Amino acid sequence: MMPTTDGPGFVATEHALWRPYAQMKTTPPALPVVSAEGVRLTLADGRQLIDGVSSWWTVCHGYRHPHIIDAVKRQLDAVPHVMLGGLTHDPAERLATRLAALAPGDLNHVFFSESGSVSVEIAMKIAVQSFINRGERGRTRFLAFRGGYHGDTLATMSVCDPEEGMHALFAGAIARQVIADLPVDADRIDSLAVLLSEQADTLAGVVVEPLVQGAGGMRFHDAATLQALRNLSDQHGLPLIFDEIMTGFGRLGTLFAAEKAGVTPDIMTVSKALTGGTLPLAATIASTRLFETFWGEDPGRALMHGPTYMGNPAACAAANASLDLFEREPRLAQVHAIEAMFAALLPEARALPGVVDVRWQGAIGVIEMESLPELEILKASFVDAGVWVRPFNTIIYLMPPYVISAEDLEHLIRTTLRVTEAWARRHFSRV
């Protein structure tokens, strides 16, 4: 039996699975999923939920797309895994070639890993070592931005928003970076220019989520902001890193946010939808200019990094199949259709009490609230209404799979509006 109080003798068998972002003592029980198909999750009790967030923004083609499933099965029958140290295989070689061809500009060199956070750390490591390889030491810090989020590993935590992230909790354990406001207007551009003139010789690069800051609150900015960062980075010889882990593979209506913005970074990181939400895989894609700083006869100039499961054949097979679907099926057109329905229906939320802003871009729709009291009750209300929607901080957002039908999308949006209205009227009142 489970002891009634925890302490030195506490036996945690009941909590063998340690869940993410959860206070295990107080968090409600998780909902057991027994199957998933298309845009629907089926729970153990038989209820079905329309997935409104693409399982943390990964399932762009819907669950269990037969083309991806078949590709993974065939790869498992051939070579499920082999190390990339001294060996190689066709799925990784082919995927790297395809990603280099799809990425903008001269982003021609692909380094694989297993998670988005690690891909950002690799980007940071490439940036730092590129200076070392050119004989410049002392460039160890990064410029990042308030509202940003780049992962939960120690290095990526340091370039997240210092308030929204976990800086205070882990003070002393993570590096101190240069955190600034995004240059979204002339005054902030000028302020950033001054900051860089003072700090640039200590910096190894600039890290930003292009067009949308995701987990920091789904904050949008425009292409001019990224162009300003491109110009300032060039002025100071700093690599510009685009974290496209959320925006990559169609979420904003183009394959990459860099493409939509018309701005090419020096390094781009991708993950999440890379495999269509099937297997873990990430990639750090670097420019030829940076790659050449590692090229030569000296082994000390090599990038000394090698995740054990980097380029896993089954994951690469899934990613190649996912890219096939972007070529064969109208994914980007589906994103534009989602955006159009957001534009038609989401503005209704502006009349609700407690609503601060309503915005959308591509297949992202956001209702921002003054606050979200009783958050777990709100989450449960969405489940009771038959949709899987996961509000956080002060936002209620939708990021459905691209393949969602018009009927299901309208139902998802209207249900979200209905649940939000009922909850908002209980918690807010107009003055």
C-alpha positions as CSV (number, residue, x, y, z in Angstrom):
1,M,0.0,0.0,0.0
2,M,1.0,3.6,-0.6
3,P,2.0,5.4,2.7
4,T,-0.3,8.2,3.6
5,T,2.6,10.7,4.1
6,D,5.7,11.0,2.0
7,G,9.1,11.1,3.6
8,P,12.4,9.1,3.6
9,G,10.4,5.8,3.4
10,F,8.1,6.9,0.7
11,V,7.5,4.2,-1.9
12,A,6.6,5.8,-5.2
13,T,5.5,2.8,-7.2
14,E,2.2,4.5,-8.0
15,H,4.2,7.4,-9.5
16,A,6.7,5.4,-11.5
17,L,6.1,7.6,-14.5
18,W,7.3,11.1,-13.7
19,R,5.2,13.4,-15.8
20,P,6.3,16.6,-17.5
21,Y,5.7,20.1,-16.0
22,A,3.7,18.5,-13.2
23,Q,3.7,18.7,-9.4
24,M,3.2,14.9,-9.0
25,K,1.5,15.2,-5.6
26,T,-1.3,17.5,-6.8
27,T,-1.6,17.1,-10.5
28,P,-4.8,15.4,-11.8
29,P,-4.6,11.9,-13.2
30,A,-3.5,11.8,-16.8
31,L,-5.9,10.6,-19.4
32,P,-5.0,7.2,-20.8
33,V,-5.0,7.1,-24.7
34,V,-5.6,3.7,-26.3
35,S,-5.6,4.7,-30.0
36,A,-5.2,7.7,-32.3
37,E,-6.4,8.1,-35.8
38,G,-6.4,11.2,-38.0
39,V,-7.2,14.1,-35.7
40,R,-8.8,12.1,-32.9
41,L,-7.6,10.6,-29.7
42,T,-9.5,7.7,-28.2
43,L,-9.4,7.4,-24.4
44,A,-9.6,4.2,-22.4
45,D,-13.2,4.9,-21.4
46,G,-14.2,5.2,-25.0
47,R,-14.4,9.0,-25.3
48,Q,-12.9,10.6,-28.3
49,L,-11.2,14.0,-28.4
50,I,-10.3,16.2,-31.4
51,D,-6.7,17.1,-30.9
52,G,-6.5,20.8,-31.1
53,V,-2.7,21.1,-30.4
54,S,-1.2,18.4,-32.6
55,S,0.3,16.6,-29.7
56,W,2.7,19.4,-28.8
57,W,2.7,20.7,-32.4
58,T,4.1,17.6,-34.0
59,V,1.3,15.7,-35.7
60,C,1.0,17.8,-38.9
61,H,-0.3,14.9,-41.1
62,G,-2.7,13.5,-38.5
63,Y,-2.1,10.4,-36.4
64,R,-1.0,7.1,-38.1
65,H,-0.7,8.4,-41.7
66,P,-0.3,5.1,-43.6
67,H,2.6,6.4,-45.8
68,I,4.7,7.2,-42.7
69,I,3.7,4.1,-40.8
70,D,4.6,1.9,-43.8
71,A,8.0,3.6,-44.2
72,V,8.9,3.1,-40.6
73,K,7.8,-0.6,-40.6
74,R,9.9,-1.2,-43.7
75,Q,12.9,0.5,-42.1
76,L,12.5,-1.5,-38.9
77,D,12.6,-4.7,-40.9
78,A,15.9,-3.6,-42.5
79,V,18.0,-1.5,-40.1
80,P,16.2,-0.2,-37.0
81,H,19.3,1.6,-35.8
82,V,23.0,2.0,-36.5
83,M,25.5,4.5,-35.1
84,L,26.6,7.3,-37.4
85,G,30.1,7.2,-36.0
86,G,32.1,5.6,-38.9
87,L,28.9,4.2,-40.5
88,T,26.1,5.7,-42.5
89,H,22.8,4.7,-44.1
90,D,20.5,5.7,-46.9
91,P,17.7,7.3,-44.8
92,A,20.0,9.8,-43.1
93,E,22.0,10.6,-46.2
94,R,18.8,11.1,-48.2
95,L,17.1,13.2,-45.5
96,A,20.1,15.4,-45.1
97,T,20.3,16.0,-48.8
98,R,16.6,16.8,-48.9
99,L,16.7,19.2,-45.9
100,A,19.6,21.0,-47.4
101,A,17.7,21.4,-50.7
102,L,14.6,22.7,-48.9
103,A,16.3,25.1,-46.4
104,P,16.8,28.7,-47.6
105,G,20.1,30.2,-48.8
106,D,23.3,28.3,-48.2
107,L,22.0,26.2,-45.3
108,N,23.6,23.1,-46.8
109,H,24.9,21.1,-43.8
110,V,22.7,19.0,-41.6
111,F,23.6,17.6,-38.1
112,F,21.1,15.3,-36.6
113,S,20.0,14.8,-32.9
114,E,17.1,13.4,-31.0
115,S,15.4,16.5,-29.6
116,G,14.7,20.2,-30.3
117,S,16.5,21.4,-27.2
118,V,19.6,19.4,-28.2
119,S,19.5,20.8,-31.7
120,V,19.6,24.3,-30.3
121,E,22.5,23.4,-28.0
122,I,24.3,22.1,-31.1
123,A,23.6,25.3,-32.9
124,M,25.1,27.3,-30.0
125,K,28.1,25.0,-29.9
126,I,28.7,25.4,-33.6
127,A,28.5,29.2,-33.2
128,V,31.0,29.2,-30.3
129,Q,33.5,26.9,-32.0
130,S,33.3,28.7,-35.3
131,F,35.0,31.6,-33.6
132,I,37.5,29.4,-31.8
133,N,38.4,27.8,-35.1
134,R,39.1,31.2,-36.5
135,G,41.4,32.0,-33.5
136,E,38.8,34.2,-31.6
137,R,38.3,33.1,-28.0
138,G,36.2,34.8,-25.4
139,R,33.0,34.8,-27.5
140,T,30.9,32.6,-25.2
141,R,27.6,34.4,-24.7
142,F,24.5,34.7,-26.8
143,L,21.9,37.4,-27.5
144,A,18.4,36.1,-26.9
145,F,15.0,37.8,-26.4
146,R,12.3,38.3,-23.8
147,G,9.4,36.1,-24.5
148,G,11.6,33.5,-26.1
149,Y,11.7,29.8,-25.4
150,H,14.3,27.3,-26.8
151,G,14.1,24.2,-24.6
152,D,14.6,22.8,-21.1
153,T,18.2,21.7,-21.2
154,L,20.7,23.8,-19.3
155,A,22.2,25.7,-22.2
156,T,18.8,26.4,-23.9
157,M,17.3,27.5,-20.6
158,S,19.9,30.3,-20.5
159,V,18.5,31.8,-23.8
160,C,14.9,31.5,-22.7
161,D,12.9,34.5,-21.3
162,P,14.4,35.0,-17.8
163,E,10.9,35.6,-16.3
164,E,9.0,32.9,-18.1
165,G,11.8,30.4,-18.0
166,M,13.5,28.8,-15.1
167,H,16.4,31.2,-14.6
168,A,15.7,32.1,-11.0
169,L,15.3,28.5,-9.9
170,F,18.5,27.4,-11.5
171,A,20.6,30.6,-10.9
172,G,24.2,29.7,-10.8
173,A,23.7,26.5,-12.8
174,I,23.0,28.2,-16.2
175,A,25.1,30.6,-18.2
176,R,24.2,34.3,-18.0
177,Q,23.3,35.5,-21.5
178,V,22.4,38.9,-23.0
179,I,18.6,39.1,-23.0
180,A,16.9,42.0,-24.8
181,D,13.6,43.1,-26.2
182,L,12.8,42.0,-29.7
183,P,13.5,44.9,-32.1
184,V,9.9,45.3,-33.2
185,D,10.0,49.1,-33.7
186,A,12.6,51.8,-34.4
187,D,13.3,52.6,-30.8
188,R,14.0,49.0,-29.9
189,I,16.2,48.6,-33.0
190,D,18.2,51.6,-31.9
191,S,18.5,50.3,-28.3
192,L,19.6,46.9,-29.6
193,A,22.2,48.5,-31.9
194,V,23.6,50.3,-28.8
195,L,23.6,47.1,-26.8
196,L,25.4,45.2,-29.5
197,S,28.0,48.0,-29.9
198,E,28.9,47.4,-26.3
199,Q,28.6,43.6,-26.0
200,A,29.2,42.2,-29.5
201,D,32.8,41.2,-28.9
202,T,31.7,38.8,-26.1
203,L,28.9,37.2,-28.2
204,A,29.0,34.1,-30.3
205,G,25.5,34.5,-31.9
206,V,21.9,35.6,-31.9
207,V,19.1,33.2,-31.1
208,V,15.5,33.9,-32.1
209,E,12.2,32.1,-32.8
210,P,11.2,33.6,-36.2
211,L,7.8,35.2,-36.6
212,V,6.3,33.5,-33.5
213,Q,7.6,33.1,-30.0
214,G,5.9,29.8,-29.1
215,A,5.9,28.5,-25.6
216,G,6.6,32.0,-24.3
217,G,3.0,32.9,-25.2
218,M,2.5,32.7,-29.0
219,R,3.7,36.2,-29.5
220,F,3.9,37.3,-33.1
221,H,6.3,39.7,-34.8
222,D,6.9,40.6,-38.4
223,A,9.5,40.1,-41.1
224,A,11.0,43.6,-40.5
225,T,12.0,42.5,-37.0
226,L,14.0,39.5,-38.4
227,Q,15.5,41.7,-41.1
228,A,16.7,44.1,-38.4
229,L,18.3,41.2,-36.6
230,R,19.9,40.0,-39.8
231,N,21.4,43.5,-40.5
232,L,22.7,43.9,-36.9
233,S,24.1,40.3,-36.9
234,D,25.9,41.1,-40.1
235,Q,27.3,44.4,-38.8
236,H,28.9,42.6,-35.9
237,G,29.8,39.3,-37.6
238,L,27.5,37.2,-35.5
239,P,25.8,34.0,-36.6
240,L,22.0,34.4,-36.6
241,I,20.2,31.3,-35.4
242,F,16.6,30.6,-36.2
243,D,14.8,28.2,-33.9
244,E,12.2,26.7,-36.2
245,I,11.3,23.8,-34.0
246,M,7.7,25.0,-33.8
247,T,7.4,27.0,-37.0
248,G,9.2,24.6,-39.3
249,F,7.3,22.3,-41.7
250,G,4.4,24.5,-42.7
251,R,2.8,25.8,-39.5
252,L,2.8,29.4,-40.8
253,G,1.8,28.6,-44.4
254,T,5.3,28.2,-45.8
255,L,7.7,25.3,-45.2
256,F,9.8,27.5,-42.9
257,A,9.2,30.8,-41.2
258,A,12.5,32.0,-42.8
259,E,10.9,31.5,-46.2
260,K,7.8,33.5,-45.2
261,A,10.0,36.3,-43.7
262,G,12.4,36.4,-46.6
263,V,15.3,36.3,-44.2
264,T,18.0,33.6,-44.2
265,P,19.7,32.7,-40.9
266,D,23.2,31.2,-40.5
267,I,21.9,28.2,-38.6
268,M,18.3,26.8,-38.4
269,T,17.1,24.2,-36.0
270,V,14.1,21.9,-36.7
271,S,12.3,19.1,-34.9
272,K,8.6,18.5,-33.8
273,A,6.8,18.1,-37.1
274,L,10.0,16.8,-38.8
275,T,8.8,13.2,-38.5
276,G,5.1,14.0,-38.7
277,G,4.8,13.3,-34.9
278,T,6.0,9.7,-35.0
279,L,9.5,9.4,-33.8
280,P,12.0,11.7,-32.1
281,L,14.4,13.5,-34.4
282,A,15.9,17.0,-34.8
283,A,18.3,18.7,-37.1
284,T,20.7,21.6,-36.9
285,I,21.2,23.0,-40.4
286,A,24.3,25.3,-40.8
287,S,25.5,27.5,-43.6
288,T,28.4,26.6,-45.8
289,R,30.3,29.6,-44.5
290,L,30.1,28.2,-40.9
291,F,30.7,24.6,-42.0
292,E,34.0,25.7,-43.7
293,T,35.3,27.0,-40.4
294,F,35.4,23.4,-39.2
295,W,36.9,22.1,-42.5
296,G,40.6,21.2,-42.7
297,E,43.4,18.8,-41.7
298,D,43.4,19.6,-38.0
299,P,41.2,17.1,-36.0
300,G,40.9,19.8,-33.3
301,R,38.7,21.8,-35.7
302,A,36.1,19.1,-36.0
303,L,32.7,19.5,-34.3
304,M,33.1,17.2,-31.3
305,H,29.5,16.2,-30.8
306,G,27.7,12.9,-31.4
307,P,24.3,12.0,-29.9
308,T,24.0,8.2,-29.7
309,Y,20.8,8.0,-31.6
310,M,21.6,10.8,-34.1
311,G,20.2,10.0,-37.5
312,N,18.3,7.0,-36.3
313,P,17.3,5.1,-39.4
314,A,13.6,4.6,-38.4
315,A,13.2,8.2,-37.5
316,C,14.9,9.4,-40.7
317,A,12.6,7.1,-42.7
318,A,9.6,8.7,-40.9
319,A,11.0,12.2,-41.8
320,N,11.6,11.3,-45.4
321,A,8.0,10.0,-45.6
322,S,6.7,13.2,-44.0
323,L,8.6,15.2,-46.7
324,D,7.0,13.0,-49.3
325,L,3.6,14.1,-48.0
326,F,4.4,17.7,-48.2
327,E,5.3,17.1,-51.9
328,R,2.3,14.9,-52.7
329,E,-0.6,16.3,-50.6
330,P,-1.8,19.9,-50.2
331,R,-0.4,20.6,-46.8
332,L,0.3,24.3,-47.2
333,A,-3.1,24.9,-48.8
334,Q,-4.6,23.2,-45.8
335,V,-2.8,25.5,-43.5
336,H,-4.1,28.5,-45.5
337,A,-7.7,27.1,-45.1
338,I,-7.2,26.8,-41.4
339,E,-6.0,30.4,-41.2
340,A,-9.0,31.5,-43.2
341,M,-11.4,29.8,-40.7
342,F,-9.5,31.3,-37.8
343,A,-10.0,34.7,-39.4
344,A,-13.7,34.0,-39.8
345,L,-14.5,32.6,-36.4
346,L,-12.0,33.6,-33.7
347,P,-12.8,37.3,-33.7
348,E,-16.0,36.4,-31.8
349,A,-13.8,35.9,-28.7
350,R,-13.0,39.6,-28.6
351,A,-16.3,40.3,-27.1
352,L,-15.7,38.0,-24.1
353,P,-14.9,39.3,-20.7
354,G,-11.2,39.0,-19.7
355,V,-10.0,38.7,-23.3
356,V,-6.9,40.8,-24.0
357,D,-6.2,39.9,-27.6
358,V,-7.2,37.5,-30.4
359,R,-4.7,36.7,-33.1
360,W,-3.9,34.1,-35.7
361,Q,-1.2,33.3,-38.2
362,G,-1.1,30.2,-40.4
363,A,-2.4,27.2,-38.4
364,I,-2.0,29.0,-35.0
365,G,-5.0,30.6,-33.4
366,V,-4.7,32.4,-30.0
367,I,-7.1,33.9,-27.4
368,E,-5.1,35.8,-24.8
369,M,-6.7,36.4,-21.5
370,E,-5.9,38.7,-18.6
371,S,-5.2,35.6,-16.5
372,L,-6.2,31.9,-16.4
373,P,-7.4,31.2,-12.8
374,E,-8.4,27.6,-12.1
375,L,-6.4,26.4,-15.1
376,E,-6.9,22.7,-14.4
377,I,-10.7,23.2,-14.3
378,L,-10.6,24.9,-17.7
379,K,-8.5,22.1,-19.1
380,A,-11.0,19.6,-17.8
381,S,-13.9,21.6,-19.3
382,F,-12.3,21.2,-22.8
383,V,-12.0,17.5,-22.3
384,D,-15.6,17.3,-21.2
385,A,-16.6,19.1,-24.4
386,G,-14.7,16.6,-26.5
387,V,-11.6,18.5,-27.5
388,W,-8.0,18.3,-26.5
389,V,-6.9,22.0,-25.9
390,R,-4.1,22.8,-23.5
391,P,-4.1,26.5,-22.4
392,F,-1.1,27.8,-20.5
393,N,0.2,31.0,-19.0
394,T,-2.5,33.4,-20.2
395,I,-3.4,31.9,-23.6
396,I,-5.9,29.5,-25.0
397,Y,-4.5,28.4,-28.3
398,L,-5.3,26.1,-31.2
399,M,-2.7,24.4,-33.5
400,P,-4.6,21.5,-35.1
401,P,-3.2,18.9,-37.5
402,Y,-3.1,20.4,-41.0
403,V,-5.4,17.5,-42.3
404,I,-8.3,18.5,-40.1
405,S,-11.5,18.6,-42.1
406,A,-13.5,21.9,-42.4
407,E,-16.3,20.3,-40.3
408,D,-14.0,19.2,-37.5
409,L,-12.1,22.5,-37.5
410,E,-15.3,24.5,-37.2
411,H,-16.4,22.2,-34.4
412,L,-13.1,22.6,-32.7
413,I,-13.1,26.4,-32.9
414,R,-16.8,26.8,-31.9
415,T,-16.3,24.4,-29.0
416,T,-13.3,26.3,-27.8
417,L,-15.2,29.6,-28.0
418,R,-18.1,28.1,-26.1
419,V,-16.0,26.7,-23.3
420,T,-13.9,29.8,-23.1
421,E,-17.1,32.0,-22.9
422,A,-18.6,29.9,-20.1
423,W,-15.3,29.9,-18.2
424,A,-14.6,33.7,-18.8
425,R,-18.1,34.8,-17.6
426,R,-17.5,33.0,-14.3
427,H,-14.2,34.7,-13.7
428,F,-14.3,38.1,-15.3
429,S,-16.8,40.9,-15.6
430,R,-16.8,44.1,-17.6
431,V,-16.4,47.4,-15.7
